[in-house]
Amino acid sequence: MLARFHLTPARLVVLSCFSLAVVLWWWVWPVSRAHYLADTGTWPEKNHFVREADCLYAVLRTRPITDTGPAIVRGLVERRPVGYYNGRKGEHSWRFSKIPRHERAYYLAEQLWRDAHEPTARQALVSALPALLHVAQNSSQRNLVIHTLKYAWNPAAVTDLLRIASDPNEDIETQAAALSLLLRRDDTRRHVPAAIEIIHRGGATDWARRSLRRELSPIQRKLYLFDTIISGAQIELLPPDDLSQLVQVGMAILRELPDSDLAGGYSVARLLGHMVNAPDDFAPDQRDYKIKKGGGLKETFYRDTVKNALAWQPSSIVTPISSPAH
């Protein structure tokens, strides 16, 4: 028979110390550390255990996005994982046990950024975006904020967007994103010269290296930039001279395409067709290009779309597209 356990004073001291250690380890330490990291804004650069990430989320979610935003943007950009884990419904992604500690900051930032887009928090995010754009530390961070401004617009961001668009040392992809947003949201006419200059300058983009795993040729870069910058512009607000100038730039790019790569200009050809109000935006009848087995369209459809654009004869004045009726 086991000896009866006696709670002697010495054992009581040991048990109390053990209980205190558990409380400190599970509650006091992670909560205190969470407040410290939130106050200093250094949590994206740290590696986190699950319990610590839980405490950080509880602390950060109650704070205004104006305070937490810069760190959230850093976490989303600088701590992006190589792979991606989709958390189970109702469970935060950082709680997955197989996620490395250094990746938990990204999933924490992602959830906080998602919370900031909720309807109840959206206005606070809109108000904070100009300041977030101003303090962004690199092109990747600025790209993230510019992308968010597309659907959470704040006119106060125009000053920094103009600065980014005109900075010759800025990454050309970020300049293109800034110009595209200005053409969409600001006075389109004042930004046409800068848009044409960026398109002509071209340049190797980070997007090209990430997405295509290869360097784009100069003509491919121009096609990408024209499509990126002009596709969101308020074309209907442009005077005929500016619209004509943009159309001429796009047509000149298409004329640079070698015959073997005409299909690569399809998106720009369709965009130009929209700009000049061409029937079906220069696209031929799809029924003539159907692939019988497997569906889809033959490559000649895309090539012929570009050929139709190149065969287009402009009138003396290009008529802007009229604004849709409201």
PAMARDO-727078 format. One line per field, with one value per residue (C-alpha): x, y, z. Coordinates in nm, 2 decimals, decimal comma. Each point is the difference from the previous one (the first is absolute). Layout:
x	[X ...]
y	[Y ...]
z	[Z ...]
end
This chain:
x	[0,00 0,13 0,10 -0,24 0,10 0,06 -0,01 0,30 0,11 0,29 -0,23 -0,24 0,28 0,10 -0,36 -0,05 0,31 -0,10 -0,35 0,16 0,24 -0,30 -0,19 0,31 0,07 -0,35 -0,15 0,23 0,30 -0,17 -0,25 0,28 0,21 -0,30 -0,05 0,37 0,02 -0,32 0,12 0,34 -0,15 0,28 -0,22 0,03 0,38 -0,04 -0,07 -0,31 -0,14 -0,37 -0,10 0,20 -0,16 -0,34 0,08 0,14 -0,32 -0,21 0,20 0,05 -0,36 -0,12 0,24 -0,07 0,14 0,18 0,22 0,03 -0,01 0,38 0,09 -0,28 0,12 0,36 -0,13 -0,19 0,29 0,31 -0,11 -0,19 0,05 0,12 -0,30 -0,35 -0,22 -0,38 -0,12 -0,31 -0,32 -0,03 0,37 0,28 0,26 0,29 -0,13 0,10 0,27 0,21 0,04 0,36 0,02 0,15 -0,31 -0,26 0,05 -0,12 -0,33 -0,06 0,05 -0,23 -0,28 0,04 -0,01 -0,31 -0,16 0,08 -0,21 -0,31 -0,29 0,01 0,37 0,02 -0,03 0,29 0,21 -0,09 0,11 0,33 0,11 0,17 0,21 0,09 0,11 0,21 0,19 0,04 0,36 0,05 -0,17 -0,17 -0,16 -0,11 -0,15 -0,21 -0,14 -0,06 -0,19 -0,22 -0,07 -0,16 -0,30 0,04 0,07 0,10 0,08 0,26 0,23 0,04 0,31 0,19 -0,12 0,13 0,33 0,03 -0,11 0,27 0,29 0,25 0,16 -0,33 -0,07 -0,17 -0,28 -0,08 0,00 -0,23 -0,24 0,00 -0,06 -0,28 -0,17 0,04 -0,14 -0,30 -0,07 0,16 -0,02 0,09 0,13 0,28 0,16 0,00 0,36 0,14 -0,18 0,15 0,35 -0,02 -0,13 0,28 0,27 -0,11 0,23 0,04 -0,28 0,00 -0,34 0,15 0,27 -0,24 -0,28 0,17 0,33 0,17 0,10 -0,25 0,12 -0,02 -0,32 -0,16 0,08 -0,17 -0,31 -0,02 0,04 -0,25 -0,26 0,07 0,00 -0,27 -0,26 -0,14 0,01 -0,31 0,02 -0,33 0,13 0,30 -0,01 0,04 0,37 0,10 -0,20 0,15 0,35 -0,06 -0,14 0,30 0,23 -0,19 0,00 0,37 0,07 -0,21 0,19 0,33 -0,12 0,16 -0,25 0,08 -0,11 -0,31 -0,22 0,19 -0,16 -0,36 -0,08 0,14 -0,19 -0,33 0,07 0,07 -0,32 -0,19 0,17 -0,10 -0,34 0,08 -0,26 0,07 0,32 0,17 -0,08 -0,12 -0,30 0,10 -0,21 0,25 0,28 -0,14 0,21 -0,23 0,16 0,05 -0,16 0,19 0,12 0,28 0,31 -0,10 -0,29 0,25 0,22 -0,28 -0,13 0,34 0,00 -0,34 0,13 0,30 -0,22 -0,22 0,00 -0,06 -0,21 0,15 -0,13 -0,05 -0,34 0,01 -0,23 -0,31 -0,06 -0,26 -0,34 -0,07]
y	[0,00 0,34 0,22 0,28 0,33 0,26 0,37 0,12 0,36 -0,08 -0,17 0,29 0,24 -0,22 -0,04 0,38 0,07 -0,24 0,15 0,35 -0,11 -0,14 0,33 0,20 -0,23 -0,02 0,34 0,27 -0,04 -0,03 0,28 0,23 -0,08 0,05 0,35 0,08 -0,11 0,18 0,32 -0,01 -0,12 -0,27 -0,31 -0,06 -0,05 -0,26 -0,37 -0,10 -0,30 -0,06 0,13 0,32 0,05 -0,04 0,26 0,24 -0,03 0,07 0,32 0,13 -0,05 0,25 0,27 0,25 -0,08 0,33 -0,14 -0,36 0,05 0,05 -0,32 -0,19 0,11 -0,10 -0,34 -0,06 0,10 -0,10 -0,33 -0,15 -0,38 -0,21 -0,22 0,09 -0,17 0,05 -0,03 -0,21 0,19 0,18 -0,05 0,25 -0,12 0,07 -0,27 -0,28 -0,19 -0,06 0,37 0,11 0,26 0,26 -0,02 0,06 0,38 -0,01 -0,18 0,23 0,30 -0,15 -0,05 0,36 0,14 -0,21 0,14 0,35 -0,06 -0,09 0,24 0,13 0,08 0,10 0,38 -0,01 -0,19 0,26 0,28 -0,17 -0,10 0,34 -0,01 -0,37 0,09 0,29 -0,22 -0,31 -0,10 -0,15 -0,06 -0,33 0,17 0,29 -0,24 -0,17 0,34 0,12 -0,33 0,06 0,36 -0,13 -0,11 0,21 0,34 0,30 0,33 0,09 -0,26 0,20 0,19 -0,31 -0,18 0,29 -0,02 -0,37 0,03 0,27 -0,15 -0,13 -0,22 -0,18 -0,35 0,03 -0,24 0,22 0,31 -0,18 -0,09 0,36 0,14 -0,25 0,11 0,37 -0,05 -0,18 0,22 0,34 0,25 -0,24 0,27 0,13 -0,35 -0,10 0,14 -0,19 -0,32 0,02 0,06 -0,30 -0,22 0,11 -0,05 -0,35 -0,20 -0,33 -0,04 -0,20 -0,13 -0,15 -0,18 -0,14 -0,10 -0,11 -0,12 0,17 0,34 0,18 0,14 0,38 -0,04 -0,23 0,25 0,28 -0,22 -0,08 0,37 0,13 -0,26 0,06 0,38 0,07 -0,27 0,17 0,36 0,21 0,00 0,17 0,31 0,05 0,27 -0,13 0,11 -0,19 -0,31 0,01 0,02 -0,30 -0,20 0,08 -0,12 -0,33 -0,05 0,07 -0,27 -0,25 0,09 -0,10 -0,35 -0,27 -0,19 -0,32 0,17 0,19 -0,19 0,16 0,34 -0,13 0,18 0,33 -0,04 -0,05 0,29 0,22 -0,12 0,11 0,34 0,07 -0,16 -0,27 -0,27 -0,29 0,18 -0,14 -0,36 -0,22 -0,23 -0,27 -0,26 -0,02 -0,08 -0,27 -0,30 -0,30 -0,22 0,14 0,34 0,32 0,22 -0,05 0,22 0,16 0,17 0,20 0,07 0,11 0,24 0,17 0,01 0,16 0,27 0,06 0,03 0,26 0,34 0,29 0,30 0,35 0,03 -0,30 0,02 -0,07 -0,26 0,15 -0,04 -0,27 0,13 0,02]
z	[0,00 -0,09 0,28 0,09 -0,15 0,27 -0,11 0,21 0,00 -0,23 -0,25 0,02 -0,10 -0,29 -0,12 0,03 -0,20 -0,27 -0,03 -0,01 -0,28 -0,20 0,04 -0,10 -0,30 -0,13 0,07 0,15 -0,23 -0,34 0,08 0,12 -0,30 -0,23 0,14 -0,03 -0,36 -0,09 0,17 -0,18 -0,33 -0,03 -0,01 -0,38 0,05 0,28 0,00 0,20 0,18 -0,05 0,35 -0,06 -0,34 0,16 0,26 -0,26 -0,21 0,31 0,07 -0,36 -0,12 0,26 -0,11 -0,28 -0,35 0,00 0,28 -0,12 -0,38 -0,06 0,18 -0,17 -0,35 0,10 0,11 -0,32 -0,23 0,19 0,16 -0,29 0,01 -0,29 0,03 0,13 0,25 -0,02 0,36 0,08 0,03 0,33 0,08 -0,04 -0,24 0,24 0,23 -0,24 0,18 -0,31 -0,09 0,08 0,28 -0,23 -0,23 0,27 -0,02 -0,36 0,08 0,29 -0,22 -0,26 0,25 0,14 -0,36 -0,08 0,32 -0,11 -0,32 0,19 -0,05 0,35 -0,03 -0,36 0,05 0,25 -0,26 -0,27 0,23 0,08 -0,35 -0,10 0,31 -0,06 -0,36 0,13 0,25 -0,21 0,00 -0,35 -0,33 0,11 0,29 -0,21 -0,26 0,27 0,12 -0,36 -0,08 0,31 -0,10 -0,32 0,19 0,31 -0,16 0,20 -0,20 0,27 -0,16 -0,33 0,12 0,08 -0,31 -0,21 0,18 -0,07 -0,36 -0,07 0,20 -0,26 0,28 0,07 -0,12 -0,34 0,10 0,30 -0,22 -0,24 0,28 0,13 -0,34 -0,07 0,32 -0,08 -0,34 0,15 0,30 -0,06 -0,30 -0,28 -0,24 0,23 0,01 -0,36 -0,08 0,30 -0,10 -0,36 0,14 0,23 -0,28 -0,24 0,27 0,07 0,23 0,17 0,26 0,32 -0,11 -0,31 0,19 0,26 -0,24 -0,31 0,14 -0,29 -0,12 -0,22 -0,33 -0,05 -0,21 0,25 0,28 -0,20 -0,06 0,37 0,10 -0,25 0,11 0,37 -0,01 -0,25 0,06 0,31 -0,14 -0,03 -0,38 -0,05 0,18 -0,24 -0,26 -0,36 -0,03 0,31 -0,09 -0,35 0,15 0,22 -0,29 -0,22 0,28 0,03 -0,38 -0,02 0,26 -0,20 -0,31 0,18 0,05 -0,22 -0,21 0,20 0,33 -0,12 0,25 0,28 -0,08 0,04 0,33 -0,13 -0,33 0,18 0,23 -0,31 -0,15 0,30 -0,01 -0,36 0,03 -0,26 -0,06 0,24 0,11 -0,32 0,09 -0,29 0,02 0,25 -0,17 -0,28 0,24 0,23 0,07 -0,06 0,27 0,35 -0,07 0,00 -0,29 -0,25 0,03 -0,33 0,18 0,21 -0,30 -0,22 0,28 -0,01 -0,38 0,01 0,23 -0,22 -0,30 0,16 -0,16 0,24 -0,09 0,03 0,36 0,22 0,17 0,37 0,14 0,15 0,37 0,08 0,10 0,37]
end
